[in-house]
Amino acid sequence: MSRLSALFAVFACFGTAHAAEDKVLNLYSARHYQTDEALYANFTKQTGIAINRIEAKEDELLERIRNEGAASPADVFITVDAARLAKADELGLFAPVKSRLLEERLPAHLRGNDWFAFSTRARVIIYNKQDVKAEDVQNYADLARPALKGKVCMRSGSHPYNLSLLAAIVAHQGEARAEEWARGVVANFARAPKGGDTDQIKAVAAGECGVAVSNSYYLARLLRSQKAEDKKAMESVGIVWPDQKGAGTHINISGGGMLKTAPHKEAAVKFLEYLASDDAQRYFADGNNEWPAVPSVKTANPALDALGPFKADTLPIGTLAKNAPLAQKIYDRVGWR
Ligand code: FE
């Protein structure tokens, strides 16, 4: 924090024109978590830079940035999922950011070419304790075994969370085995894919499905819920960290980058650096139940603690992004709609 306020003091000395340029940051965000309000307010408090935020679905935001072209007011774009960030990168929307602070704080596998991951989430297996044994669902590969016929529920194959999961399987095992896996999972479907991750958790709790996958923060959210129905649901569900004896559990990220056309580049870099600060990292963890990207940051979130430690896959997130289009082709071929 002291470094940021020191920086701000330096900028203030450059005179009014420069300072005025830096007083505002235009943020295009596809994160839709209420807890992010405090994250942004804290940045303004620390730096005096006001944030104008435009929130929309990622595709709409990307479309908007492209349409606005050189005149775009957007300084920073943040979203969830490596595949989506890669899409923005492919479209050439991001500017390279040289920041020693970001390089030092964020592990190499959590940095893309021109973008950065600020939090991680794990894609875990959940099962109905009455219907399925934990030892039968220790790996993603198990979801494709005939023993689970009629028991597996999944959300759509075109959703980025599942695209990134299959992208990781392609990276570890190759296209042919990844396709075989996807085909096996489809053969085990209890129902056609529908709903979001929370819907899969609730369907598993209700016994409509024996097993499903979900991002970890949805589980943490239910674990922290005071509602009787959520408490009851979580009692019926077991959670497995998949692939602990193999590559580790698949993780995805939320992150962002500075846009090439950013009118407030200094503010943009400051904001990205702020997102890697201890304060901001704790917001991700304690507010939205994600893990900090910065390894040294300690969190105080009982639900994350309750989920316990696990071995995470350290595949570079850039690889997930690169394999996502192939993952979509595989899902299309095997009929995972
Ligand atoms: Fe989500």
Boltz pocket constraint, residues with backbone or C-beta under 6 A from the ligand:
constraints:
  - pocket:
      binder: B
      contacts: [[A, 215]]
      max_distance: 6.0
